[in-house]
Amino acid sequence: MAHGQRVRVIYDPSVNSLTVWFGNPAADYMATQIEDDLVVMKDSTGRVLGFEKHFFTAAPGEVNVQLETLSLMHPEDVLGDPAG
């Protein structure tokens, strides 16, 4: 069986943060604070490796992760027919 892209989700209740990594979190990266509650991690080429959401709180057992894969759509499927 082929392995797809790995997505790792980490909830740390000790600091109220939710971190999502795309690929290898051990890779060298730079963290940039985008908002008071959002940090984006990028590699040396500028590719996004993940993000961290601060001030995220949940009671024990209340963090559920659901992954949805949407079908490929054309812009007119989302925006409507520009001619119509």
C-alpha positions in Angstrom: 0.0 0.0 0.0 1.4 3.4 -1.0 1.8 6.0 1.7 0.4 9.5 1.2 1.2 12.9 2.6 1.6 12.7 6.4 -0.4 15.3 8.5 0.4 15.4 12.2 -1.9 17.2 14.6 -0.7 17.9 18.2 -2.8 19.4 20.9 -0.8 20.6 24.0 -3.3 21.5 26.8 -0.4 22.7 29.0 0.1 25.8 26.7 -3.3 25.8 24.9 -1.9 25.2 21.5 -2.9 23.1 18.4 -0.1 22.4 16.0 -0.5 20.9 12.5 2.5 19.7 10.6 2.6 18.8 6.9 5.5 16.4 6.4 8.5 16.2 8.7 8.4 18.4 11.8 12.1 17.7 12.6 13.2 19.5 9.4 14.9 22.9 9.8 12.3 25.6 9.8 11.5 29.3 10.5 8.5 30.2 12.6 6.7 33.5 11.7 4.0 34.9 13.9 1.1 36.0 11.6 -1.4 37.0 14.2 -1.4 37.1 18.0 -2.7 33.5 18.0 -1.2 32.1 14.8 2.4 31.0 13.9 3.3 29.6 10.5 6.4 27.3 10.1 8.2 27.3 6.7 11.3 25.6 5.4 14.3 27.5 3.9 12.6 27.6 0.5 9.5 29.2 1.9 7.3 26.1 1.8 4.8 25.9 4.6 5.5 23.0 6.9 2.8 23.6 9.4 1.1 26.1 11.7 0.4 26.6 15.4 -2.9 28.0 16.8 -2.4 29.6 20.2 -5.3 30.0 22.8 -6.9 26.7 21.6 -8.7 25.1 24.5 -10.6 21.8 24.8 -11.6 19.6 27.6 -9.9 16.1 27.8 -11.3 13.8 25.1 -12.9 16.7 23.2 -10.3 17.0 20.4 -11.5 15.0 17.4 -9.8 15.3 14.0 -11.7 14.7 10.9 -10.0 14.6 7.5 -12.2 15.3 4.5 -11.0 14.9 0.9 -13.1 17.0 -1.5 -13.6 16.0 -5.1 -11.8 18.1 -7.7 -14.0 20.9 -8.8 -13.9 23.5 -11.5 -14.2 27.2 -10.5 -17.7 27.4 -12.1 -18.8 24.6 -9.8 -18.0 26.8 -6.8 -18.7 30.3 -8.2 -21.5 29.5 -10.6 -21.5 29.9 -14.4 -20.2 33.5 -15.2 -22.4 33.5 -18.4 -25.5 32.6 -16.5 
